[in-house]
Amino acid sequence: MRISLDQAPVGRSLRLAAVLHPALERRLSRMGLYPGCVLRREDEEVALQPVRVRGPKGEATLSAGMAAKVVVHHDDGHKTPIIEMLPGEAGHIEGLTSGTGLEQALATLGLREDDRIQLLRKIPPMRYTARLGERRRLYFTESVAAKLWGELDGRKVQFANARRDHPFIVTAILGGDAAREQVEALGIHTGSTLVLEHIAAANAVQGTGDDAGARLVVTSEDGLRLYLGQDQAARVIVDDQAQEDAA
């Protein structure tokens, strides 16, 4: 029975039939996933959190959504998304399971496919308090802070590296359309000036933007685990092997 991956049953062998999105098809094939490959949709919930990594041009913070979409080929040969790496593990960026928005965001941070990358640490939930303009006060998570790229004291940095009481001028919003909508919904746009007031630990909350919504965990025959959004999974067509065998 042919069905989209988002509607497929969990825990059963699913044979990849087609990917109805050229860019996603190219990215999956780069990681060795072609029509005919056997996949399995896992029955599990995924807790995502931002991470701190080191690349060729220094350290960078990736939102949970970004870290789930970047697949790393580890030094010992296995592959995982960054979100599943352990502190200290390293390898090279094998590919992405997202579009050009993420690719451009990584390039801004000095990270490209085939670059060497190391996971430094996973970042606990944090709550940023910042002033927008003269009067408006905003509250947002470290996921938003990772998506804000701008100028601070003459340097190009992420807002995740902002200094208290120092003006930060937003020059770019990192990520795709969902990330941009998430940030702009707060009233933050390119050219906005933010001033960090406070950072504090926060209770874990469900993400928004590119971190929002359920993520499907898919495992390939060789053990590669991928995290796909609902919209991506809807474009992946699979054959349910159990249904075929029963027929």
Secondary structure as UniProt FT lines:
FT   STRAND          2..4
FT   HELIX           5..7
FT   TURN            10..11
FT   STRAND          13..19
FT   HELIX           22..30
FT   TURN            31..32
FT   TURN            35..36
FT   STRAND          38..41
FT   STRAND          51..55
FT   TURN            56..57
FT   STRAND          58..62
FT   HELIX           64..69
FT   STRAND          70..74
FT   TURN            75..76
FT   STRAND          79..81
FT   HELIX           82..84
FT   TURN            87..88
FT   STRAND          90..96
FT   HELIX           100..108
FT   TURN            109..110
FT   TURN            113..114
FT   STRAND          116..122
FT   STRAND          126..132
FT   TURN            133..135
FT   STRAND          136..141
FT   HELIX           142..147
FT   STRAND          148..152
FT   TURN            153..154
FT   STRAND          155..158
FT   HELIX           159..161
FT   TURN            164..165
FT   STRAND          167..173
FT   HELIX           177..184
FT   TURN            185..187
FT   TURN            190..191
FT   STRAND          193..201
FT   HELIX           209..211
FT   STRAND          215..220
FT   TURN            221..222
FT   STRAND          225..229
FT   HELIX           230..233
FT   TURN            234..235
FT   STRAND          236..240
FT   HELIX           241..246
//
